[in-house]
Amino acid sequence: MNETFAILAGIGLAAACGFRIFLPLFIASMAVRAGIDGVAGFELASLLGEDLAWVGSTPAIITLGVATVLEIGGYYVPWLDNALDTIATPAALVAGTLVAFALFPGGNQAIDWALAAIAGGGTAGLIQSGSVALRGASTATTGGLGNFAVATLELLGSLLGSVLTIFLPMLAGGLALLLAFFVLVKVAKRLARRRAEA
């Protein structure tokens, strides 16, 4: 059961990285430092192991805290939010992969990296792509005025996903997979529509 928690926690945090890159890492860092046990006795620190104990260190918390504040603030600046998406998309893929790899149960490293890239990076990338599309639609229809609401929804999604992952990893992982599937279906429909119009 601990392996299932680990996999779903990895996917849940990766999905939260798709909304905001640094907030899930900051929350995970504070949870490790505090030794918070989830509802089912799940403890993030126990899954990370000794190699990643630095995640809960004071320098890591300060660095991630500053990065979180800068990232959140940047998305509320009208011209900067769209520019940040060009950086955030590849960064979300990397962050999702790293988070998933860190939490997935150890085994064959090559297989673990491949699974982390597919499940973690793929989930983060899909959710980030959905966010980019939503912000693009908001910019096109409201001239950027609606982007404040999009940024707030993304922030709430990242916060909720991160907290759920720590306390209810099974639910967080399941919701993350459902959301990623929903975005994938939307993207597939849009591509099919474009092909039909071409």
Secondary structure, DSSP 8 states (H G I E B T S, - for coil): -HHHHHHHHHHHHHHHHHH-SHHHHHHHHHHHHHT-B-TTS-BHHHHH-GGGGGGGSHHHHHHHHHHHHHHHHHTTSHHHHHHHHHHHHHHHHHHHHHHHHHHS--S-HHHHHHHIIIIIIHHHHHHHHHHHHHHHHHHHHHTTTTHHHHHHHHHHHHHHHHHHHHH-HHHHHHHHHHHHHHHHHHHHHHHHHHHHH-
